[in-house]
């Protein structure tokens, strides 16, 4: 995953602290709490968000969110996963 020019440096760290992110390079989509995991799933599926990533990076991010969902919310995973 590559650093995106449209992301403010360290914004994710300032907003959420040192937590796990689905996009750890750009510190986007925190996946440390059930609330953040649900938000990450929702936001990442908006075209304005996922279109900024390559197909390979999309798969990585989705897999990280699904894995976190299964660990912290429900073993079945998110809807439509």
mmCIF file of the N, C-alpha and C atoms, coordinates in Angstrom:
data_MODEL
# 
_entry.id   MODEL 
# 
loop_
_atom_site.group_PDB 
_atom_site.id 
_atom_site.type_symbol 
_atom_site.label_atom_id 
_atom_site.label_alt_id 
_atom_site.label_comp_id 
_atom_site.label_asym_id 
_atom_site.label_entity_id 
_atom_site.label_seq_id 
_atom_site.pdbx_PDB_ins_code 
_atom_site.Cartn_x 
_atom_site.Cartn_y 
_atom_site.Cartn_z 
_atom_site.occupancy 
_atom_site.B_iso_or_equiv 
_atom_site.pdbx_formal_charge 
_atom_site.auth_seq_id 
_atom_site.auth_comp_id 
_atom_site.auth_asym_id 
_atom_site.auth_atom_id 
_atom_site.pdbx_PDB_model_num 
ATOM 1   N N  . UNK A 1 1  ? 0.853   -1.166  0.000  1.00 0.00 ? 1  UNK A N  1 
ATOM 2   C CA . UNK A 1 1  ? 0.000   0.000   0.000  1.00 0.00 ? 1  UNK A CA 1 
ATOM 3   C C  . UNK A 1 1  ? 0.904   1.236   0.000  1.00 0.00 ? 1  UNK A C  1 
ATOM 4   N N  . UNK A 1 2  ? 0.514   2.216   -0.785 1.00 0.00 ? 2  UNK A N  1 
ATOM 5   C CA . UNK A 1 2  ? 1.331   3.418   -0.896 1.00 0.00 ? 2  UNK A CA 1 
ATOM 6   C C  . UNK A 1 2  ? 0.724   4.577   -0.127 1.00 0.00 ? 2  UNK A C  1 
ATOM 7   N N  . UNK A 1 3  ? 1.591   5.495   0.269  1.00 0.00 ? 3  UNK A N  1 
ATOM 8   C CA . UNK A 1 3  ? 1.157   6.716   0.954  1.00 0.00 ? 3  UNK A CA 1 
ATOM 9   C C  . UNK A 1 3  ? 0.342   7.547   -0.030 1.00 0.00 ? 3  UNK A C  1 
ATOM 10  N N  . UNK A 1 4  ? -0.828  8.003   0.420  1.00 0.00 ? 4  UNK A N  1 
ATOM 11  C CA . UNK A 1 4  ? -1.693  8.828   -0.425 1.00 0.00 ? 4  UNK A CA 1 
ATOM 12  C C  . UNK A 1 4  ? -1.407  10.306  -0.181 1.00 0.00 ? 4  UNK A C  1 
ATOM 13  N N  . UNK A 1 5  ? -1.396  11.075  -1.268 1.00 0.00 ? 5  UNK A N  1 
ATOM 14  C CA . UNK A 1 5  ? -1.146  12.516  -1.173 1.00 0.00 ? 5  UNK A CA 1 
ATOM 15  C C  . UNK A 1 5  ? -2.323  13.278  -0.573 1.00 0.00 ? 5  UNK A C  1 
ATOM 16  N N  . UNK A 1 6  ? -3.524  12.716  -0.645 1.00 0.00 ? 6  UNK A N  1 
ATOM 17  C CA . UNK A 1 6  ? -4.715  13.420  -0.172 1.00 0.00 ? 6  UNK A CA 1 
ATOM 18  C C  . UNK A 1 6  ? -5.000  13.196  1.319  1.00 0.00 ? 6  UNK A C  1 
ATOM 19  N N  . UNK A 1 7  ? -4.123  12.494  2.009  1.00 0.00 ? 7  UNK A N  1 
ATOM 20  C CA . UNK A 1 7  ? -4.314  12.206  3.431  1.00 0.00 ? 7  UNK A CA 1 
ATOM 21  C C  . UNK A 1 7  ? -3.371  13.085  4.243  1.00 0.00 ? 7  UNK A C  1 
ATOM 22  N N  . UNK A 1 8  ? -3.927  13.775  5.242  1.00 0.00 ? 8  UNK A N  1 
ATOM 23  C CA . UNK A 1 8  ? -3.102  14.606  6.105  1.00 0.00 ? 8  UNK A CA 1 
ATOM 24  C C  . UNK A 1 8  ? -2.184  13.733  6.947  1.00 0.00 ? 8  UNK A C  1 
ATOM 25  N N  . UNK A 1 9  ? -0.928  14.089  6.983  1.00 0.00 ? 9  UNK A N  1 
ATOM 26  C CA . UNK A 1 9  ? 0.061   13.319  7.729  1.00 0.00 ? 9  UNK A CA 1 
ATOM 27  C C  . UNK A 1 9  ? -0.336  13.232  9.206  1.00 0.00 ? 9  UNK A C  1 
ATOM 28  N N  . UNK A 1 10 ? -0.358  12.034  9.735  1.00 0.00 ? 10 UNK A N  1 
ATOM 29  C CA . UNK A 1 10 ? -0.636  11.748  11.150 1.00 0.00 ? 10 UNK A CA 1 
ATOM 30  C C  . UNK A 1 10 ? -2.051  12.085  11.609 1.00 0.00 ? 10 UNK A C  1 
ATOM 31  N N  . UNK A 1 11 ? -2.964  12.385  10.711 1.00 0.00 ? 11 UNK A N  1 
ATOM 32  C CA . UNK A 1 11 ? -4.333  12.715  11.129 1.00 0.00 ? 11 UNK A CA 1 
ATOM 33  C C  . UNK A 1 11 ? -4.979  11.561  11.896 1.00 0.00 ? 11 UNK A C  1 
ATOM 34  N N  . UNK A 1 12 ? -4.841  10.356  11.377 1.00 0.00 ? 12 UNK A N  1 
ATOM 35  C CA . UNK A 1 12 ? -5.425  9.197   12.042 1.00 0.00 ? 12 UNK A CA 1 
ATOM 36  C C  . UNK A 1 12 ? -4.868  8.985   13.434 1.00 0.00 ? 12 UNK A C  1 
ATOM 37  N N  . UNK A 1 13 ? -3.565  9.192   13.584 1.00 0.00 ? 13 UNK A N  1 
ATOM 38  C CA . UNK A 1 13 ? -2.951  9.045   14.908 1.00 0.00 ? 13 UNK A CA 1 
ATOM 39  C C  . UNK A 1 13 ? -3.468  10.103  15.866 1.00 0.00 ? 13 UNK A C  1 
ATOM 40  N N  . UNK A 1 14 ? -3.635  11.324  15.388 1.00 0.00 ? 14 UNK A N  1 
ATOM 41  C CA . UNK A 1 14 ? -4.151  12.402  16.243 1.00 0.00 ? 14 UNK A CA 1 
ATOM 42  C C  . UNK A 1 14 ? -5.606  12.154  16.638 1.00 0.00 ? 14 UNK A C  1 
ATOM 43  N N  . UNK A 1 15 ? -6.401  11.626  15.726 1.00 0.00 ? 15 UNK A N  1 
ATOM 44  C CA . UNK A 1 15 ? -7.825  11.408  16.004 1.00 0.00 ? 15 UNK A CA 1 
ATOM 45  C C  . UNK A 1 15 ? -8.091  10.159  16.834 1.00 0.00 ? 15 UNK A C  1 
ATOM 46  N N  . UNK A 1 16 ? -7.331  9.086   16.582 1.00 0.00 ? 16 UNK A N  1 
ATOM 47  C CA . UNK A 1 16 ? -7.648  7.795   17.196 1.00 0.00 ? 16 UNK A CA 1 
ATOM 48  C C  . UNK A 1 16 ? -6.554  7.244   18.102 1.00 0.00 ? 16 UNK A C  1 
ATOM 49  N N  . UNK A 1 17 ? -5.372  7.829   18.045 1.00 0.00 ? 17 UNK A N  1 
ATOM 50  C CA . UNK A 1 17 ? -4.264  7.313   18.841 1.00 0.00 ? 17 UNK A CA 1 
ATOM 51  C C  . UNK A 1 17 ? -3.554  6.181   18.116 1.00 0.00 ? 17 UNK A C  1 
ATOM 52  N N  . UNK A 1 18 ? -2.718  5.491   18.839 1.00 0.00 ? 18 UNK A N  1 
ATOM 53  C CA . UNK A 1 18 ? -1.917  4.412   18.270 1.00 0.00 ? 18 UNK A CA 1 
ATOM 54  C C  . UNK A 1 18 ? -2.727  3.119   18.288 1.00 0.00 ? 18 UNK A C  1 
ATOM 55  N N  . UNK A 1 19 ? -3.634  2.981   17.324 1.00 0.00 ? 19 UNK A N  1 
ATOM 56  C CA . UNK A 1 19 ? -4.506  1.811   17.220 1.00 0.00 ? 19 UNK A CA 1 
ATOM 57  C C  . UNK A 1 19 ? -4.242  1.113   15.888 1.00 0.00 ? 19 UNK A C  1 
ATOM 58  N N  . UNK A 1 20 ? -4.852  -0.033  15.705 1.00 0.00 ? 20 UNK A N  1 
ATOM 59  C CA . UNK A 1 20 ? -4.726  -0.749  14.445 1.00 0.00 ? 20 UNK A CA 1 
ATOM 60  C C  . UNK A 1 20 ? -5.666  -0.135  13.406 1.00 0.00 ? 20 UNK A C  1 
ATOM 61  N N  . UNK A 1 21 ? -5.153  0.026   12.195 1.00 0.00 ? 21 UNK A N  1 
ATOM 62  C CA . UNK A 1 21 ? -5.926  0.575   11.084 1.00 0.00 ? 21 UNK A CA 1 
ATOM 63  C C  . UNK A 1 21 ? -5.978  -0.450  9.955  1.00 0.00 ? 21 UNK A C  1 
ATOM 64  N N  . UNK A 1 22 ? -7.079  -0.482  9.217  1.00 0.00 ? 22 UNK A N  1 
ATOM 65  C CA . UNK A 1 22 ? -7.162  -1.354  8.046  1.00 0.00 ? 22 UNK A CA 1 
ATOM 66  C C  . UNK A 1 22 ? -6.166  -0.888  6.984  1.00 0.00 ? 22 UNK A C  1 
ATOM 67  N N  . UNK A 1 23 ? -5.968  0.414   6.862  1.00 0.00 ? 23 UNK A N  1 
ATOM 68  C CA . UNK A 1 23 ? -4.923  0.998   6.014  1.00 0.00 ? 23 UNK A CA 1 
ATOM 69  C C  . UNK A 1 23 ? -3.889  1.579   6.968  1.00 0.00 ? 23 UNK A C  1 
ATOM 70  N N  . UNK A 1 24 ? -2.898  0.771   7.299  1.00 0.00 ? 24 UNK A N  1 
ATOM 71  C CA . UNK A 1 24 ? -1.917  1.183   8.295  1.00 0.00 ? 24 UNK A CA 1 
ATOM 72  C C  . UNK A 1 24 ? -0.908  2.188   7.750  1.00 0.00 ? 24 UNK A C  1 
ATOM 73  N N  . UNK A 1 25 ? -0.731  2.248   6.445  1.00 0.00 ? 25 UNK A N  1 
ATOM 74  C CA . UNK A 1 25 ? 0.210   3.200   5.843  1.00 0.00 ? 25 UNK A CA 1 
ATOM 75  C C  . UNK A 1 25 ? -0.313  4.623   5.975  1.00 0.00 ? 25 UNK A C  1 
ATOM 76  N N  . UNK A 1 26 ? -1.584  4.818   5.666  1.00 0.00 ? 26 UNK A N  1 
ATOM 77  C CA . UNK A 1 26 ? -2.193  6.150   5.695  1.00 0.00 ? 26 UNK A CA 1 
ATOM 78  C C  . UNK A 1 26 ? -2.993  6.415   6.970  1.00 0.00 ? 26 UNK A C  1 
ATOM 79  N N  . UNK A 1 27 ? -2.997  5.435   7.869  1.00 0.00 ? 27 UNK A N  1 
ATOM 80  C CA . UNK A 1 27 ? -3.722  5.539   9.146  1.00 0.00 ? 27 UNK A CA 1 
ATOM 81  C C  . UNK A 1 27 ? -5.197  5.866   8.906  1.00 0.00 ? 27 UNK A C  1 
ATOM 82  N N  . UNK A 1 28 ? -5.821  5.038   8.054  1.00 0.00 ? 28 UNK A N  1 
ATOM 83  C CA . UNK A 1 28 ? -7.240  5.181   7.724  1.00 0.00 ? 28 UNK A CA 1 
ATOM 84  C C  . UNK A 1 28 ? -7.988  3.933   8.168  1.00 0.00 ? 28 UNK A C  1 
ATOM 85  N N  . UNK A 1 29 ? -9.242  4.101   8.538  1.00 0.00 ? 29 UNK A N  1 
ATOM 86  C CA . UNK A 1 29 ? -10.141 3.019   8.909  1.00 0.00 ? 29 UNK A CA 1 
ATOM 87  C C  . UNK A 1 29 ? -9.671  2.271   10.163 1.00 0.00 ? 29 UNK A C  1 
ATOM 88  N N  . UNK A 1 30 ? -9.782  2.924   11.330 1.00 0.00 ? 30 UNK A N  1 
ATOM 89  C CA . UNK A 1 30 ? -9.399  2.244   12.575 1.00 0.00 ? 30 UNK A CA 1 
ATOM 90  C C  . UNK A 1 30 ? -10.287 1.021   12.815 1.00 0.00 ? 30 UNK A C  1 
ATOM 91  N N  . UNK A 1 31 ? -9.663  -0.037  13.305 1.00 0.00 ? 31 UNK A N  1 
ATOM 92  C CA . UNK A 1 31 ? -10.395 -1.288  13.538 1.00 0.00 ? 31 UNK A CA 1 
ATOM 93  C C  . UNK A 1 31 ? -10.122 -1.820  14.950 1.00 0.00 ? 31 UNK A C  1 
ATOM 94  N N  . UNK A 1 32 ? -10.115 -0.914  15.918 1.00 0.00 ? 32 UNK A N  1 
ATOM 95  C CA . UNK A 1 32 ? -9.800  -1.286  17.299 1.00 0.00 ? 32 UNK A CA 1 
ATOM 96  C C  . UNK A 1 32 ? -11.024 -1.530  18.169 1.00 0.00 ? 32 UNK A C  1 
ATOM 97  N N  . UNK A 1 33 ? -12.176 -0.991  17.807 1.00 0.00 ? 33 UNK A N  1 
ATOM 98  C CA . UNK A 1 33 ? -13.395 -1.168  18.599 1.00 0.00 ? 33 UNK A CA 1 
ATOM 99  C C  . UNK A 1 33 ? -14.536 -1.570  17.663 1.00 0.00 ? 33 UNK A C  1 
ATOM 100 N N  . UNK A 1 34 ? -15.588 -2.174  18.204 1.00 0.00 ? 34 UNK A N  1 
ATOM 101 C CA . UNK A 1 34 ? -16.734 -2.513  17.341 1.00 0.00 ? 34 UNK A CA 1 
ATOM 102 C C  . UNK A 1 34 ? -17.297 -1.302  16.592 1.00 0.00 ? 34 UNK A C  1 
ATOM 103 N N  . UNK A 1 35 ? -17.365 -0.167  17.250 1.00 0.00 ? 35 UNK A N  1 
ATOM 104 C CA . UNK A 1 35 ? -17.880 1.043   16.594 1.00 0.00 ? 35 UNK A CA 1 
ATOM 105 C C  . UNK A 1 35 ? -16.990 1.457   15.427 1.00 0.00 ? 35 UNK A C  1 
ATOM 106 N N  . UNK A 1 36 ? -15.682 1.427   15.636 1.00 0.00 ? 36 UNK A N  1 
ATOM 107 C CA . UNK A 1 36 ? -14.754 1.801   14.566 1.00 0.00 ? 36 UNK A CA 1 
ATOM 108 C C  . UNK A 1 36 ? -14.786 0.782   13.429 1.00 0.00 ? 36 UNK A C  1 
ATOM 109 N N  . UNK A 1 37 ? -14.929 -0.478  13.763 1.00 0.00 ? 37 UNK A N  1 
ATOM 110 C CA . UNK A 1 37 ? -14.980 -1.523  12.733 1.00 0.00 ? 37 UNK A CA 1 
ATOM 111 C C  . UNK A 1 37 ? -16.213 -1.337  11.855 1.00 0.00 ? 37 UNK A C  1 
ATOM 112 N N  . UNK A 1 38 ? -17.347 -1.092  12.473 1.00 0.00 ? 38 UNK A N  1 
ATOM 113 C CA . UNK A 1 38 ? -18.579 -0.855  11.694 1.00 0.00 ? 38 UNK A CA 1 
ATOM 114 C C  . UNK A 1 38 ? -18.439 0.389   10.813 1.00 0.00 ? 38 UNK A C  1 
ATOM 115 N N  . UNK A 1 39 ? -17.852 1.433   11.363 1.00 0.00 ? 39 UNK A N  1 
ATOM 116 C CA . UNK A 1 39 ? -17.649 2.664   10.588 1.00 0.00 ? 39 UNK A CA 1 
ATOM 117 C C  . UNK A 1 39 ? -16.674 2.417   9.442  1.00 0.00 ? 39 UNK A C  1 
ATOM 118 N N  . UNK A 1 40 ? -15.606 1.670   9.696  1.00 0.00 ? 40 UNK A N  1 
ATOM 119 C CA . UNK A 1 40 ? -14.631 1.364   8.645  1.00 0.00 ? 40 UNK A CA 1 
ATOM 120 C C  . UNK A 1 40 ? -15.307 0.619   7.497  1.00 0.00 ? 40 UNK A C  1 
ATOM 121 N N  . UNK A 1 41 ? -16.140 -0.351  7.837  1.00 0.00 ? 41 UNK A N  1 
ATOM 122 C CA . UNK A 1 41 ? -16.867 -1.122  6.812  1.00 0.00 ? 41 UNK A CA 1 
ATOM 123 C C  . UNK A 1 41 ? -17.762 -0.202  5.989  1.00 0.00 ? 41 UNK A C  1 
ATOM 124 N N  . UNK A 1 42 ? -18.486 0.647   6.665  1.00 0.00 ? 42 UNK A N  1 
ATOM 125 C CA . UNK A 1 42 ? -19.418 1.556   5.997  1.00 0.00 ? 42 UNK A CA 1 
ATOM 126 C C  . UNK A 1 42 ? -18.689 2.564   5.114  1.00 0.00 ? 42 UNK A C  1 
ATOM 127 N N  . UNK A 1 43 ? -17.708 3.248   5.677  1.00 0.00 ? 43 UNK A N  1 
ATOM 128 C CA . UNK A 1 43 ? -17.000 4.279   4.926  1.00 0.00 ? 43 UNK A CA 1 
ATOM 129 C C  . UNK A 1 43 ? -16.213 3.696   3.759  1.00 0.00 ? 43 UNK A C  1 
ATOM 130 N N  . UNK A 1 44 ? -15.566 2.559   3.978  1.00 0.00 ? 44 UNK A N  1 
ATOM 131 C CA . UNK A 1 44 ? -14.744 2.016   2.899  1.00 0.00 ? 44 UNK A CA 1 
ATOM 132 C C  . UNK A 1 44 ? -15.580 1.609   1.695  1.00 0.00 ? 44 UNK A C  1 
ATOM 133 N N  . UNK A 1 45 ? -16.832 1.282   1.897  1.00 0.00 ? 45 UNK A N  1 
ATOM 134 C CA . UNK A 1 45 ? -17.677 0.888   0.777  1.00 0.00 ? 45 UNK A CA 1 
ATOM 135 C C  . UNK A 1 45 ? -18.308 2.070   0.041  1.00 0.00 ? 45 UNK A C  1 
ATOM 136 N N  . UNK A 1 46 ? -17.973 3.272   0.418  1.00 0.00 ? 46 UNK A N  1 
ATOM 137 C CA . UNK A 1 46 ? -18.422 4.452   -0.321 1.00 0.00 ? 46 UNK A CA 1 
ATOM 138 C C  . UNK A 1 46 ? -17.460 4.671   -1.488 1.00 0.00 ? 46 UNK A C  1 
ATOM 139 N N  . UNK A 1 47 ? -17.978 4.905   -2.693 1.00 0.00 ? 47 UNK A N  1 
ATOM 140 C CA . UNK A 1 47 ? -17.098 5.077   -3.851 1.00 0.00 ? 47 UNK A CA 1 
ATOM 141 C C  . UNK A 1 47 ? -15.997 6.108   -3.654 1.00 0.00 ? 47 UNK A C  1 
ATOM 142 N N  . UNK A 1 48 ? -16.289 7.198   -2.973 1.00 0.00 ? 48 UNK A N  1 
ATOM 143 C CA . UNK A 1 48 ? -15.259 8.235   -2.791 1.00 0.00 ? 48 UNK A CA 1 
ATOM 144 C C  . UNK A 1 48 ? -14.074 7.717   -1.984 1.00 0.00 ? 48 UNK A C  1 
ATOM 145 N N  . UNK A 1 49 ? -14.269 6.654   -1.227 1.00 0.00 ? 49 UNK A N  1 
ATOM 146 C CA . UNK A 1 49 ? -13.180 6.087   -0.443 1.00 0.00 ? 49 UNK A CA 1 
ATOM 147 C C  . UNK A 1 49 ? -12.482 4.953   -1.189 1.00 0.00 ? 49 UNK A C  1 
ATOM 148 N N  . UNK A 1 50 ? -13.224 3.932   -1.589 1.00 0.00 ? 50 UNK A N  1 
ATOM 149 C CA . UNK A 1 50 ? -12.559 2.763   -2.163 1.00 0.00 ? 50 UNK A CA 1 
ATOM 150 C C  . UNK A 1 50 ? -11.950 3.035   -3.526 1.00 0.00 ? 50 UNK A C  1 
ATOM 151 N N  . UNK A 1 51 ? -12.441 4.025   -4.255 1.00 0.00 ? 51 UNK A N  1 
ATOM 152 C CA . UNK A 1 51 ? -11.878 4.329   -5.570 1.00 0.00 ? 51 UNK A CA 1 
ATOM 153 C C  . UNK A 1 51 ? -10.450 4.861   -5.493 1.00 0.00 ? 51 UNK A C  1 
ATOM 154 N N  . UNK A 1 52 ? -10.019 5.267   -4.330 1.00 0.00 ? 52 UNK A N  1 
ATOM 155 C CA . UNK A 1 52 ? -8.668  5.808   -4.159 1.00 0.00 ? 52 UNK A CA 1 
ATOM 156 C C  . UNK A 1 52 ? -7.620  4.713   -3.986 1.00 0.00 ? 52 UNK A C  1 
ATOM 157 N N  . UNK A 1 53 ? -8.055  3.463   -3.987 1.00 0.00 ? 53 UNK A N  1 
ATOM 158 C CA . UNK A 1 53 ? -7.157  2.339   -3.765 1.00 0.00 ? 53 UNK A CA 1 
ATOM 159 C C  . UNK A 1 53 ? -7.135  1.407   -4.969 1.00 0.00 ? 53 UNK A C  1 
ATOM 160 N N  . UNK A 1 54 ? -6.002  0.743   -5.156 1.00 0.00 ? 54 UNK A N  1 
ATOM 161 C CA . UNK A 1 54 ? -5.899  -0.272  -6.201 1.00 0.00 ? 54 UNK A CA 1 
ATOM 162 C C  . UNK A 1 54 ? -6.747  -1.480  -5.803 1.00 0.00 ? 54 UNK A C  1 
ATOM 163 N N  . UNK A 1 55 ? -7.000  -2.349  -6.748 1.00 0.00 ? 55 UNK A N  1 
ATOM 164 C CA . UNK A 1 55 ? -7.779  -3.556  -6.476 1.00 0.00 ? 55 UNK A CA 1 
ATOM 165 C C  . UNK A 1 55 ? -7.089  -4.386  -5.396 1.00 0.00 ? 55 UNK A C  1 
ATOM 166 N N  . UNK A 1 56 ? -5.779  -4.505  -5.472 1.00 0.00 ? 56 UNK A N  1 
ATOM 167 C CA . UNK A 1 56 ? -5.027  -5.275  -4.472 1.00 0.00 ? 56 UNK A CA 1 
ATOM 168 C C  . UNK A 1 56 ? -5.165  -4.660  -3.087 1.00 0.00 ? 56 UNK A C  1 
ATOM 169 N N  . UNK A 1 57 ? -5.032  -3.348  -2.998 1.00 0.00 ? 57 UNK A N  1 
ATOM 170 C CA . UNK A 1 57 ? -5.145  -2.674  -1.703 1.00 0.00 ? 57 UNK A CA 1 
ATOM 171 C C  . UNK A 1 57 ? -6.563  -2.767  -1.142 1.00 0.00 ? 57 UNK A C  1 
ATOM 172 N N  . UNK A 1 58 ? -7.553  -2.724  -2.016 1.00 0.00 ? 58 UNK A N  1 
ATOM 173 C CA . UNK A 1 58 ? -8.944  -2.879  -1.563 1.00 0.00 ? 58 UNK A CA 1 
ATOM 174 C C  . UNK A 1 58 ? -9.132  -4.231  -0.885 1.00 0.00 ? 58 UNK A C  1 
ATOM 175 N N  . UNK A 1 59 ? -8.584  -5.274  -1.491 1.00 0.00 ? 59 UNK A N  1 
ATOM 176 C CA . UNK A 1 59 ? -8.699  -6.614  -0.916 1.00 0.00 ? 59 UNK A CA 1 
ATOM 177 C C  . UNK A 1 59 ? -8.045  -6.675  0.460  1.00 0.00 ? 59 UNK A C  1 
ATOM 178 N N  . UNK A 1 60 ? -6.878  -6.071  0.598  1.00 0.00 ? 60 UNK A N  1 
ATOM 179 C CA . UNK A 1 60 ? -6.167  -6.058  1.880  1.00 0.00 ? 60 UNK A CA 1 
ATOM 180 C C  . UNK A 1 60 ? -7.008  -5.364  2.944  1.00 0.00 ? 60 UNK A C  1 
ATOM 181 N N  . UNK A 1 61 ? -7.527  -4.190  2.610  1.00 0.00 ? 61 UNK A N  1 
ATOM 182 C CA . UNK A 1 61 ? -8.319  -3.413  3.572  1.00 0.00 ? 61 UNK A CA 1 
ATOM 183 C C  . UNK A 1 61 ? -9.592  -4.164  3.954  1.00 0.00 ? 61 UNK A C  1 
ATOM 184 N N  . UNK A 1 62 ? -10.298 -4.682  2.974  1.00 0.00 ? 62 UNK A N  1 
ATOM 185 C CA . UNK A 1 62 ? -11.529 -5.422  3.262  1.00 0.00 ? 62 UNK A CA 1 
ATOM 186 C C  . UNK A 1 62 ? -11.231 -6.638  4.136  1.00 0.00 ? 62 UNK A C  1 
ATOM 187 N N  . UNK A 1 63 ? -10.168 -7.368  3.818  1.00 0.00 ? 63 UNK A N  1 
ATOM 188 C CA . UNK A 1 63 ? -9.823  -8.544  4.619  1.00 0.00 ? 63 UNK A CA 1 
ATOM 189 C C  . UNK A 1 63 ? -9.498  -8.172  6.064  1.00 0.00 ? 63 UNK A C  1 
ATOM 190 N N  . UNK A 1 64 ? -8.809  -7.057  6.268  1.00 0.00 ? 64 UNK A N  1 
ATOM 191 C CA . UNK A 1 64 ? -8.495  -6.625  7.634  1.00 0.00 ? 64 UNK A CA 1 
ATOM 192 C C  . UNK A 1 64 ? -9.759  -6.239  8.400  1.00 0.00 ? 64 UNK A C  1 
ATOM 193 N N  . UNK A 1 65 ? -10.674 -5.563  7.734  1.00 0.00 ? 65 UNK A N  1 
ATOM 194 C CA . UNK A 1 65 ? -11.928 -5.178  8.395  1.00 0.00 ? 65 UNK A CA 1 
ATOM 195 C C  . UNK A 1 65 ? -12.749 -6.428  8.722  1.00 0.00 ? 65 UNK A C  1 
ATOM 196 N N  . UNK A 1 66 ? -12.845 -7.357  7.790  1.00 0.00 ? 66 UNK A N  1 
ATOM 197 C CA . UNK A 1 66 ? -13.600 -8.597  8.021  1.00 0.00 ? 66 UNK A CA 1 
ATOM 198 C C  . UNK A 1 66 ? -12.984 -9.383  9.174  1.00 0.00 ? 66 UNK A C  1 
ATOM 199 N N  . UNK A 1 67 ? -11.670 -9.495  9.188  1.00 0.00 ? 67 UNK A N  1 
ATOM 200 C CA . UNK A 1 67 ? -10.983 -10.216 10.264 1.00 0.00 ? 67 UNK A CA 1 
ATOM 201 C C  . UNK A 1 67 ? -11.279 -9.575  11.620 1.00 0.00 ? 67 UNK A C  1 
ATOM 202 N N  . UNK A 1 68 ? -11.195 -8.249  11.688 1.00 0.00 ? 68 UNK A N  1 
ATOM 203 C CA . UNK A 1 68 ? -11.479 -7.542  12.945 1.00 0.00 ? 68 UNK A CA 1 
ATOM 204 C C  . UNK A 1 68 ? -12.939 -7.747  13.348 1.00 0.00 ? 68 UNK A C  1 
ATOM 205 N N  . UNK A 1 69 ? -13.852 -7.694  12.378 1.00 0.00 ? 69 UNK A N  1 
ATOM 206 C CA . UNK A 1 69 ? -15.282 -7.893  12.654 1.00 0.00 ? 69 UNK A CA 1 
ATOM 207 C C  . UNK A 1 69 ? -15.506 -9.273  13.273 1.00 0.00 ? 69 UNK A C  1 
ATOM 208 N N  . UNK A 1 70 ? -14.890 -10.286 12.678 1.00 0.00 ? 70 UNK A N  1 
ATOM 209 C CA . UNK A 1 70 ? -15.061 -11.653 13.171 1.00 0.00 ? 70 UNK A CA 1 
ATOM 210 C C  . UNK A 1 70 ? -14.479 -11.834 14.570 1.00 0.00 ? 70 UNK A C  1 
ATOM 211 N N  . UNK A 1 71 ? -13.423 -11.119 14.882 1.00 0.00 ? 71 UNK A N  1 
ATOM 212 C CA . UNK A 1 71 ? -12.802 -11.218 16.208 1.00 0.00 ? 71 UNK A CA 1 
ATOM 213 C C  . UNK A 1 71 ? -13.579 -10.447 17.270 1.00 0.00 ? 71 UNK A C  1 
ATOM 214 N N  . UNK A 1 72 ? -14.089 -9.279  16.906 1.00 0.00 ? 72 UNK A N  1 
ATOM 215 C CA . UNK A 1 72 ? -14.625 -8.372  17.920 1.00 0.00 ? 72 UNK A CA 1 
ATOM 216 C C  . UNK A 1 72 ? -16.137 -8.157  17.890 1.00 0.00 ? 72 UNK A C  1 
ATOM 217 N N  . UNK A 1 73 ? -16.802 -8.585  16.808 1.00 0.00 ? 73 UNK A N  1 
ATOM 218 C CA . UNK A 1 73 ? -18.244 -8.336  16.704 1.00 0.00 ? 73 UNK A CA 1 
ATOM 219 C C  . UNK A 1 73 ? -19.018 -9.642  16.543 1.00 0.00 ? 73 UNK A C  1 
ATOM 220 N N  . UNK A 1 74 ? -18.765 -10.354 15.464 1.00 0.00 ? 74 UNK A N  1 
ATOM 221 C CA . UNK A 1 74 ? -19.523 -11.572 15.169 1.00 0.00 ? 74 UNK A CA 1 
ATOM 222 C C  . UNK A 1 74 ? -18.688 -12.494 14.289 1.00 0.00 ? 74 UNK A C  1 
ATOM 223 N N  . UNK A 1 75 ? -18.670 -13.755 14.617 1.00 0.00 ? 75 UNK A N  1 
ATOM 224 C CA . UNK A 1 75 ? -17.899 -14.724 13.832 1.00 0.00 ? 75 UNK A CA 1 
ATOM 225 C C  . UNK A 1 75 ? -18.411 -14.862 12.406 1.00 0.00 ? 75 UNK A C  1 
ATOM 226 N N  . UNK A 1 76 ? -19.645 -14.466 12.173 1.00 0.00 ? 76 UNK A N  1 
ATOM 227 C CA . UNK A 1 76 ? -20.205 -14.528 10.819 1.00 0.00 ? 76 UNK A CA 1 
ATOM 228 C C  . UNK A 1 76 ? -19.616 -13.447 9.908  1.00 0.00 ? 76 UNK A C  1 
ATOM 229 N N  . UNK A 1 77 ? -19.064 -12.411 10.482 1.00 0.00 ? 77 UNK A N  1 
ATOM 230 C CA . UNK A 1 77 ? -18.508 -11.328 9.685  1.00 0.00 ? 77 UNK A CA 1 
ATOM 231 C C  . UNK A 1 77 ? -19.546 -10.276 9.345  1.00 0.00 ? 77 UNK A C  1 
ATOM 232 N N  . UNK A 1 78 ? -19.128 -9.248  8.642  1.00 0.00 ? 78 UNK A N  1 
ATOM 233 C CA . UNK A 1 78 ? -20.039 -8.153  8.300  1.00 0.00 ? 78 UNK A CA 1 
ATOM 234 C C  . UNK A 1 78 ? -21.066 -8.569  7.246  1.00 0.00 ? 78 UNK A C  1 
ATOM 235 N N  . UNK A 1 79 ? -22.112 -7.764  7.090  1.00 0.00 ? 79 UNK A N  1 
ATOM 236 C CA . UNK A 1 79 ? -23.102 -8.067  6.054  1.00 0.00 ? 79 UNK A CA 1 
ATOM 237 C C  . UNK A 1 79 ? -22.463 -8.031  4.671  1.00 0.00 ? 79 UNK A C  1 
ATOM 238 N N  . UNK A 1 80 ? -22.839 -8.967  3.836  1.00 0.00 ? 80 UNK A N  1 
ATOM 239 C CA . UNK A 1 80 ? -22.361 -9.020  2.450  1.00 0.00 ? 80 UNK A CA 1 
ATOM 240 C C  . UNK A 1 80 ? -20.867 -9.211  2.343  1.00 0.00 ? 80 UNK A C  1 
ATOM 241 N N  . UNK A 1 81 ? -20.254 -9.882  3.309  1.00 0.00 ? 81 UNK A N  1 
ATOM 242 C CA . UNK A 1 81 ? -18.804 -10.118 3.247  1.00 0.00 ? 81 UNK A CA 1 
ATOM 243 C C  . UNK A 1 81 ? -18.508 -11.406 2.519  1.00 0.00 ? 81 UNK A C  1 
# 
